[in-house]
């Protein structure tokens, strides 16, 4: 399929914002949250990421002024449910930040943190199910799709939380986050590798013969049958060569998982509150997750491309 950069950016940034909010919420509920000033800074970063993600989602719409209609099918559409849950999650993050700024009672802040946790989980479910419910795209139609959305968001959010804490001088909080960030990065790596292994073993149910109705032993399409492009040729194929697509997989595995895990695990570093270590991990992981999102969309074998293989 042809990935829209707006959707790639939306899913990456929103996932990191969710993971950052979840890391802060768990820390607050466990009684090990950073100082209120640092907590406010981190919640502000999460909200900023969500706003950028939301703006990119609007940019993807053909008629942004009709965006409100996207929520109309909430009974049957996971996308509509995502459209409803995302603003609710943003409101919960903003409400928690306001409670911290106003020095609200600890019980009220804990309740808001728990609400952030619940809405983050619900948002991951909605986002993942948009793709997992599409049975015709077998690479997506699996519970690993939802799980990996959550795991990659959690690991990127934990690493971002550590970077913010280190930059703000909260070395103790960064050191507490280090084993969690490392464990979540390894779990996300394992989950994505498992999905890649499963997808590589899939046997296509359709063939060029079944797609075209031609029963020859060898069917090769030499022409698409028309001179102009169409929705099918624009939206269902990315235009990159098979070689280029193959290079993206080792690249995102290295940037999103292997190198950040190495930075967080090497014993000779010895200083877990080092700003540059955390910052480098955030940079590499963000680039890797953007590449992973592109690969997630581009690598699927949509059945319609069997008919348009002269283009695809």
Backbone torsions as a table, in degrees:
resi	resn	phi	psi	omega
1	UNK	NA	166.8	-177.2
2	UNK	-100.2	102.0	-175.3
3	UNK	-70.6	130.4	171.9
4	UNK	-79.5	131.9	179.7
5	UNK	-61.6	-30.8	178.9
6	UNK	-61.5	-41.6	179.9
7	UNK	-72.9	-37.8	176.0
8	UNK	-59.0	-46.1	-179.6
9	UNK	-67.4	-42.4	-179.2
10	UNK	-59.6	-52.1	-176.0
11	UNK	-66.1	-34.0	-179.9
12	UNK	-71.9	-50.4	-176.6
13	UNK	-70.1	-41.5	178.6
14	UNK	-62.9	-40.4	178.4
15	UNK	-63.0	-41.8	178.3
16	UNK	-65.2	-40.1	178.2
17	UNK	-64.3	-40.7	176.3
18	UNK	-62.6	-45.8	-179.8
19	UNK	-63.1	-40.0	177.1
20	UNK	-62.6	-45.1	179.6
21	UNK	-64.4	-39.5	179.2
22	UNK	-65.5	-42.6	178.6
23	UNK	-60.9	-42.4	179.3
24	UNK	-68.3	-38.8	-179.0
25	UNK	-66.2	-44.1	177.8
26	UNK	-62.5	-41.1	178.9
27	UNK	-63.6	-41.3	179.9
28	UNK	-65.3	-42.7	-179.7
29	UNK	-69.0	-27.6	178.0
30	UNK	-85.8	-5.0	178.6
31	UNK	79.5	20.8	-179.0
32	UNK	-123.8	26.0	-179.4
33	UNK	-65.6	154.1	176.2
34	UNK	-69.2	178.0	179.1
35	UNK	-57.4	150.8	-177.6
36	UNK	-52.2	-37.9	179.3
37	UNK	-63.7	-42.2	179.0
38	UNK	-70.3	-38.8	177.5
39	UNK	-61.2	-42.8	177.6
40	UNK	-63.3	-41.3	178.0
41	UNK	-59.8	-46.9	-178.3
42	UNK	-65.7	-41.1	177.8
43	UNK	-65.9	-34.2	176.0
44	UNK	-65.5	-39.3	176.7
45	UNK	-64.3	-42.5	177.9
46	UNK	-60.1	-43.8	-180.0
47	UNK	-66.4	-38.0	178.7
48	UNK	-64.3	-42.3	177.1
49	UNK	-61.5	-40.4	178.9
50	UNK	-65.6	-38.1	178.8
51	UNK	-66.2	-42.0	177.3
52	UNK	-64.1	-41.9	178.4
53	UNK	-62.1	-42.9	179.7
54	UNK	-64.6	-40.6	178.1
55	UNK	-62.8	-39.7	178.9
56	UNK	-67.2	-34.9	176.9
57	UNK	-65.4	-39.9	176.2
58	UNK	-62.5	-37.6	-179.9
59	UNK	-64.5	-23.4	-179.4
60	UNK	-78.0	-17.7	-176.1
61	UNK	-78.3	140.9	176.3
62	UNK	-70.2	-36.9	178.5
63	UNK	-128.8	84.5	-176.2
64	UNK	-57.7	-29.1	-178.6
65	UNK	-67.4	-14.2	178.2
66	UNK	-104.5	21.2	-176.1
67	UNK	-59.4	-30.7	-177.8
68	UNK	-60.9	-24.3	-179.7
69	UNK	-69.6	-17.3	-179.3
70	UNK	-63.6	-21.3	-179.4
71	UNK	-91.5	-1.0	-171.7
72	UNK	-70.3	-26.4	-175.3
73	UNK	-101.8	35.4	-173.2
74	UNK	-63.1	-21.3	-179.8
75	UNK	-69.9	-28.5	-174.7
76	UNK	-125.3	-14.9	-172.9
77	UNK	-109.1	126.1	175.7
78	UNK	-69.2	-29.6	177.1
79	UNK	-66.2	-41.6	176.8
80	UNK	-62.2	-40.1	178.5
81	UNK	-64.8	-38.7	176.5
82	UNK	-61.8	-41.7	-179.9
83	UNK	-61.1	-31.2	179.2
84	UNK	-81.4	-41.9	-174.7
85	UNK	-72.4	-34.9	-177.3
86	UNK	-59.1	-50.8	177.1
87	UNK	-63.3	-33.7	177.4
88	UNK	-63.8	-40.8	177.6
89	UNK	-64.5	-42.8	178.4
90	UNK	-62.7	-39.4	178.2
91	UNK	-65.2	-37.8	179.1
92	UNK	-66.0	-42.1	177.6
93	UNK	-63.2	-43.7	179.1
94	UNK	-64.6	-40.8	178.8
95	UNK	-64.0	-40.2	177.8
96	UNK	-64.7	-44.1	178.5
97	UNK	-60.7	-40.6	178.8
98	UNK	-64.0	-39.7	179.0
99	UNK	-64.5	-39.4	177.6
100	UNK	-65.7	-43.4	-178.9
101	UNK	-65.2	-37.3	180.0
102	UNK	-84.8	0.2	-178.4
103	UNK	56.2	50.0	178.0
104	UNK	-65.2	161.2	178.0
105	UNK	-54.9	149.6	-176.6
106	UNK	-58.5	-36.1	179.8
107	UNK	-63.4	-41.1	179.0
108	UNK	-66.8	-40.4	178.9
109	UNK	-66.0	-38.9	178.1
110	UNK	-64.5	-39.2	179.1
111	UNK	-64.0	-42.0	178.3
112	UNK	-67.1	-38.3	177.4
113	UNK	-63.2	-40.2	177.4
114	UNK	-64.7	-38.2	176.3
115	UNK	-62.7	-38.9	176.7
116	UNK	-62.1	-42.7	177.8
117	UNK	-59.5	-48.1	-177.1
118	UNK	-63.9	-44.0	-178.2
119	UNK	-70.9	-32.8	176.0
120	UNK	-63.6	-44.4	178.2
121	UNK	-62.6	-42.3	179.9
122	UNK	-65.2	-37.5	179.3
123	UNK	-67.0	-40.6	176.0
124	UNK	-62.0	-40.1	178.2
125	UNK	-61.6	-47.7	-178.9
126	UNK	-62.8	-46.3	-177.9
127	UNK	-64.2	-45.7	-179.3
128	UNK	-65.8	-38.6	-177.6
129	UNK	-71.7	-19.5	173.5
130	UNK	-54.5	-37.8	-177.4
131	UNK	-98.6	-36.3	-178.1
132	UNK	-66.8	-22.2	-178.7
133	UNK	-84.4	-4.5	-178.9
134	UNK	-86.7	94.8	-174.0
135	UNK	-67.1	-25.8	-178.5
136	UNK	-72.1	-19.4	176.0
137	UNK	-103.5	94.2	-169.5
138	UNK	-69.0	-25.8	178.0
139	UNK	-64.3	-26.3	-178.3
140	UNK	-97.7	-28.3	-170.6
141	UNK	-75.6	69.6	-177.0
142	UNK	-160.4	147.2	179.0
143	UNK	-57.8	-23.2	178.7
144	UNK	-61.4	-25.9	179.3
145	UNK	-62.0	-48.7	178.9
146	UNK	-66.9	-45.0	-178.7
147	UNK	-58.8	-43.8	-177.1
148	UNK	-70.9	-33.3	173.1
149	UNK	-57.1	-45.9	-178.3
150	UNK	-68.3	-44.9	-176.6
151	UNK	-65.3	-41.2	179.8
152	UNK	-69.9	-35.2	174.6
153	UNK	-66.0	-42.2	-179.7
154	UNK	-63.7	-45.1	-176.8
155	UNK	-68.8	-41.9	180.0
156	UNK	-67.8	-35.2	177.2
157	UNK	-68.1	-38.8	178.9
158	UNK	-66.1	-41.8	178.5
159	UNK	-65.4	-40.8	178.0
160	UNK	-64.3	-40.2	177.8
161	UNK	-61.9	-41.5	177.4
162	UNK	-63.8	-39.4	179.3
163	UNK	-65.7	-42.4	179.0
164	UNK	-65.4	-40.8	179.4
165	UNK	-64.5	-43.5	179.7
166	UNK	-64.2	-41.4	-179.6
167	UNK	-66.8	-29.6	-178.7
168	UNK	-90.4	3.6	178.3
169	UNK	85.2	11.2	177.7
170	UNK	-91.8	66.7	-176.9
171	UNK	-61.7	-36.0	-178.8
172	UNK	-64.5	-41.9	179.3
173	UNK	-67.6	-39.4	177.5
174	UNK	-61.9	-39.6	179.5
175	UNK	-67.5	-35.5	176.4
176	UNK	-66.3	-34.2	-177.6
177	UNK	-75.9	-25.3	-171.5
178	UNK	-53.6	-52.1	-178.9
179	UNK	-65.4	-32.8	178.4
180	UNK	-69.6	-42.7	178.7
181	UNK	-63.2	-40.7	178.7
182	UNK	-65.2	-46.4	-178.8
183	UNK	-62.9	-41.9	-179.6
184	UNK	-68.2	-36.5	177.0
185	UNK	-64.1	-41.7	178.0
186	UNK	-66.8	-39.1	177.6
187	UNK	-65.2	-42.3	178.6
188	UNK	-64.1	-39.3	176.1
189	UNK	-61.0	-46.8	-179.7
190	UNK	-63.4	-42.6	179.6
191	UNK	-64.3	-42.3	-180.0
192	UNK	-70.2	-37.3	177.7
193	UNK	-64.9	-37.8	178.0
194	UNK	-64.3	-41.3	178.3
195	UNK	-65.3	-40.5	177.8
196	UNK	-62.8	-40.7	179.2
197	UNK	-65.2	-42.9	178.7
198	UNK	-62.0	-46.5	-177.0
199	UNK	-65.4	-35.1	179.3
200	UNK	-66.0	-25.9	-178.4
201	UNK	-89.2	-4.2	-178.9
202	UNK	-68.0	135.6	175.9
203	UNK	-102.3	121.4	-177.8
204	UNK	-57.9	136.1	178.4
205	UNK	-81.2	-23.7	179.4
206	UNK	-108.8	152.6	178.3
207	UNK	-127.6	166.3	174.5
208	UNK	-56.3	-33.1	178.7
209	UNK	-66.2	-45.3	-179.0
210	UNK	-72.8	-28.9	179.9
211	UNK	-72.5	-35.1	-176.2
212	UNK	-101.4	-16.3	-176.1
213	UNK	82.6	4.1	177.9
214	UNK	-91.8	128.6	-171.5
215	UNK	-100.0	18.6	179.0
216	UNK	-67.6	160.1	179.7
217	UNK	-65.3	-39.2	-179.3
218	UNK	-128.9	118.3	-179.6
219	UNK	-115.1	122.4	178.7
220	UNK	-126.4	124.1	179.3
221	UNK	-85.9	123.0	-178.7
222	UNK	-100.0	-20.3	-179.7
223	UNK	-147.3	147.6	178.3
224	UNK	-83.5	-6.9	173.0
225	UNK	92.7	-4.3	177.2
226	UNK	-153.0	158.8	-172.3
227	UNK	-89.1	-26.8	-178.2
228	UNK	-96.1	163.0	175.8
229	UNK	-77.4	173.8	179.5
230	UNK	-148.8	175.7	176.4
231	UNK	-56.1	-40.1	-178.6
232	UNK	-62.5	-44.0	-176.4
233	UNK	-79.0	-21.5	179.6
234	UNK	-87.3	-40.2	-169.9
235	UNK	-96.2	-19.1	-172.8
236	UNK	-110.0	8.4	174.1
237	UNK	-148.0	138.2	-172.3
238	UNK	-85.0	-18.1	178.2
239	UNK	88.3	-8.1	179.1
240	UNK	-81.0	153.9	179.8
241	UNK	-74.4	156.5	176.2
242	UNK	-56.2	-35.6	179.0
243	UNK	-63.0	-44.2	-179.1
244	UNK	-63.5	-40.5	179.3
245	UNK	-63.6	-40.4	-179.6
246	UNK	-63.9	-29.4	-179.7
247	UNK	-74.3	-22.9	-176.6
248	UNK	-70.0	-35.6	-176.3
249	UNK	-60.9	-55.7	177.7
250	UNK	-63.0	-28.6	179.6
251	UNK	-66.0	-49.2	-177.6
252	UNK	-71.9	-31.2	176.1
253	UNK	-63.7	-38.3	179.6
254	UNK	-70.0	-48.3	-174.5
255	UNK	-75.0	-40.0	-173.3
256	UNK	-81.4	-30.6	-171.0
257	UNK	-125.2	-52.9	-170.4
258	UNK	-67.6	-51.6	-177.5
259	UNK	-68.2	-43.2	175.1
260	UNK	-60.9	-39.2	178.2
261	UNK	-64.1	-39.3	178.7
262	UNK	-63.6	-43.5	179.5
263	UNK	-62.0	-35.6	-177.6
264	UNK	-84.7	-12.1	-173.2
265	UNK	-111.5	-21.1	-174.3
266	UNK	-62.6	122.2	-176.3
267	UNK	-67.3	-24.4	-176.3
268	UNK	-74.8	-13.1	178.1
269	UNK	-63.2	-54.3	171.6
270	UNK	72.5	-13.9	-177.9
271	UNK	-124.4	95.6	-173.7
272	UNK	-77.2	-8.2	177.3
273	UNK	-101.8	19.0	178.9
274	UNK	-71.6	123.0	-176.4
275	UNK	-63.5	-39.9	-175.0
276	UNK	-70.4	-32.5	178.8
277	UNK	-65.4	-50.3	179.2
278	UNK	-63.8	-42.6	-179.0
279	UNK	-63.0	-40.8	177.4
280	UNK	-65.5	-39.1	178.0
281	UNK	-62.3	-41.4	178.3
282	UNK	-63.1	-45.5	-178.1
283	UNK	-61.8	-50.0	-178.7
284	UNK	-63.0	-43.2	-177.1
285	UNK	-67.6	-38.5	178.4
286	UNK	-63.2	-45.9	177.7
287	UNK	-61.6	-41.4	179.8
288	UNK	-65.6	-39.3	-179.5
289	UNK	-71.6	-32.3	173.3
290	UNK	-63.3	-42.8	176.9
291	UNK	-66.3	-37.3	178.4
292	UNK	-63.9	-41.6	179.1
293	UNK	-61.9	-42.6	178.4
294	UNK	-61.1	-45.6	-179.5
295	UNK	-63.8	-38.9	179.8
296	UNK	-55.8	-43.5	-179.6
297	UNK	-80.9	-41.0	-171.3
298	UNK	-76.3	-27.3	-170.2
299	UNK	-83.7	-9.7	-177.8
300	UNK	-70.5	147.6	178.7
301	UNK	-100.1	90.8	180.0
302	UNK	-73.7	133.8	-176.3
303	UNK	-56.0	-31.9	-177.1
304	UNK	-64.7	-22.4	179.8
305	UNK	-72.2	-13.1	172.9
306	UNK	-64.7	-31.7	-179.8
307	UNK	-84.4	-31.4	-177.1
308	UNK	-104.6	33.4	-173.6
309	UNK	-69.3	-18.6	174.8
310	UNK	-66.3	-25.9	175.7
311	UNK	-92.5	-44.1	-175.1
312	UNK	-82.8	NA	NA
